[in-house]
């Protein structure tokens, strides 16, 4: 039995895609499992039974901050958990938010940097003491997101090689805080080769591997019959209310890095040039509320994916500077909904042939053409999006991650 030590700010916030993805990977390591060949396909909801190399399970221990939400059941029952009384936010981070940039919506850089340095220093101390108490030194460490610098420092001080996932733009915004942690990692993992290339171009790294976001479609959506019934129900609802031929676009989660400044101008442009198009915004934040006053926008708050996609025609997701994939793209594909995205980082990989890529998302004429094209071809592109969703199948992702850990 190999020992894995996980040190993160959180594994279990209810709306955190990055945390949910890592929790799924870690839960999969608790049992022996296969490493499939690179060419193995995983059609959604299908069973794959092919010869494969089996590798041993891992013994998992993890430490995180105090979070009030539900943990992955298998982690709750079978992994050793410890919480440190370090709050995820502080007076400084709150002040940084209040003094955020009006142009970009990002928190005040100077105050946010101080918050990150202090939080990582404190977390590093917690992690170091936690490692010192372990009867057996772990074989590998694992960390990600905003407290990864502190975790990495603790792993290094104890001589534990570690894997670091990059899931968002934070390391690129604060390279002075995270570059040592990234450079010291035995392996840096990212969802997609495009993001991997961005990491190599910005940091001195030993090794970068692409580990796609793991989605257990059967666990998320039941079976294919349930999905088809949801699609049928959504179409009937739109026929009943007379909107079946009204272009409906879904945008899930908006913050500065996922297109806030672009949407401000794009939605104004489309309000005049394509007034029939309707944009449904999902999530709850000041960023979302800022766009609510536009006549072509409806804000719905937090809604399950299985209720969003059956009633929309096209999913839209962009990333301003760092292309971090986004699991909702492939979840849309399960419901045969294509995506319009931009060419940054791993965004084109997430869409594949199941949508339209905007080369310059600040060119609103090009963006409009892409939206119109995707809407007009929504049925054929939706079928391709369904086929491409297999790229995020959890079995494939977990197999790749097992291979990475075994190589360490």
GIQUI-V19064 format. One record per residue. N is the residue number from 1. SS is DSSP state (A for helix, B for strand, O for the rest). Layout:
<<N:SS> <N:SS>>
This chain:
<<1:O> <2:B> <3:B> <4:B> <5:B> <6:B> <7:B> <8:O> <9:O> <10:O> <11:O> <12:O> <13:O> <14:O> <15:O> <16:O> <17:A> <18:A> <19:A> <20:A> <21:A> <22:A> <23:A> <24:A> <25:A> <26:A> <27:A> <28:A> <29:O> <30:O> <31:O> <32:O> <33:B> <34:B> <35:B> <36:O> <37:O> <38:O> <39:O> <40:O> <41:O> <42:O> <43:O> <44:O> <45:O> <46:O> <47:O> <48:O> <49:O> <50:O> <51:O> <52:O> <53:B> <54:B> <55:B> <56:O> <57:O> <58:B> <59:B> <60:B> <61:B> <62:B> <63:B> <64:B> <65:O> <66:O> <67:O> <68:O> <69:O> <70:O> <71:O> <72:O> <73:A> <74:A> <75:A> <76:A> <77:A> <78:A> <79:O> <80:B> <81:B> <82:B> <83:B> <84:O> <85:O> <86:O> <87:O> <88:O> <89:O> <90:O> <91:A> <92:A> <93:A> <94:A> <95:A> <96:A> <97:A> <98:A> <99:O> <100:O> <101:O> <102:O> <103:O> <104:O> <105:O> <106:O> <107:O> <108:O> <109:A> <110:A> <111:A> <112:A> <113:A> <114:A> <115:A> <116:A> <117:A> <118:A> <119:A> <120:A> <121:A> <122:A> <123:A> <124:A> <125:A> <126:A> <127:A> <128:A> <129:A> <130:A> <131:A> <132:A> <133:A> <134:O> <135:O> <136:O> <137:O> <138:O> <139:O> <140:B> <141:B> <142:B> <143:B> <144:B> <145:A> <146:A> <147:A> <148:A> <149:A> <150:A> <151:A> <152:A> <153:A> <154:A> <155:A> <156:A> <157:A> <158:O> <159:O> <160:O> <161:O> <162:B> <163:B> <164:B> <165:B> <166:O> <167:O> <168:O> <169:O> <170:A> <171:A> <172:A> <173:A> <174:O> <175:A> <176:A> <177:A> <178:A> <179:A> <180:A> <181:A> <182:A> <183:A> <184:A> <185:O> <186:O> <187:B> <188:B> <189:B> <190:B> <191:O> <192:O> <193:A> <194:A> <195:A> <196:A> <197:A> <198:A> <199:A> <200:A> <201:A> <202:A> <203:O> <204:O> <205:O> <206:O> <207:O> <208:B> <209:B> <210:B> <211:O> <212:O> <213:O> <214:O> <215:B> <216:O> <217:A> <218:A> <219:A> <220:A> <221:A> <222:O> <223:O> <224:A> <225:A> <226:A> <227:A> <228:A> <229:A> <230:A> <231:A> <232:A> <233:A> <234:A> <235:A> <236:A> <237:A> <238:A> <239:A> <240:A> <241:O> <242:O> <243:O> <244:O> <245:O> <246:O> <247:O> <248:B> <249:B> <250:B> <251:B> <252:B> <253:O> <254:O> <255:O> <256:A> <257:A> <258:A> <259:O> <260:A> <261:A> <262:A> <263:A> <264:A> <265:A> <266:A> <267:A> <268:A> <269:A> <270:A> <271:A> <272:A> <273:A> <274:O> <275:O> <276:O> <277:O> <278:B> <279:B> <280:B> <281:B> <282:B> <283:B> <284:O> <285:O> <286:A> <287:A> <288:A> <289:A> <290:A> <291:A> <292:O> <293:O> <294:O> <295:O> <296:O> <297:B> <298:B> <299:B> <300:B> <301:B> <302:O> <303:O> <304:O> <305:A> <306:A> <307:A> <308:A> <309:A> <310:A> <311:A> <312:O> <313:O> <314:B> <315:B> <316:B> <317:O> <318:O> <319:O> <320:O> <321:O> <322:O> <323:O> <324:O> <325:O> <326:O> <327:A> <328:A> <329:A> <330:A> <331:A> <332:A> <333:A> <334:A> <335:O> <336:O> <337:O> <338:B> <339:B> <340:B> <341:B> <342:B> <343:O> <344:O> <345:O> <346:O> <347:A> <348:A> <349:A> <350:A> <351:A> <352:O> <353:O> <354:O> <355:B> <356:B> <357:B> <358:B> <359:O> <360:O> <361:O> <362:O> <363:O> <364:A> <365:A> <366:A> <367:A> <368:A> <369:A> <370:A> <371:A> <372:A> <373:A> <374:A> <375:A> <376:A> <377:O> <378:A> <379:A> <380:A> <381:A> <382:A> <383:A> <384:A> <385:A> <386:A> <387:A> <388:A> <389:A> <390:A> <391:A> <392:A> <393:B> <394:A> <395:A> <396:A> <397:A> <398:A> <399:A> <400:A> <401:A> <402:A> <403:A> <404:A> <405:A> <406:A> <407:A> <408:O>>
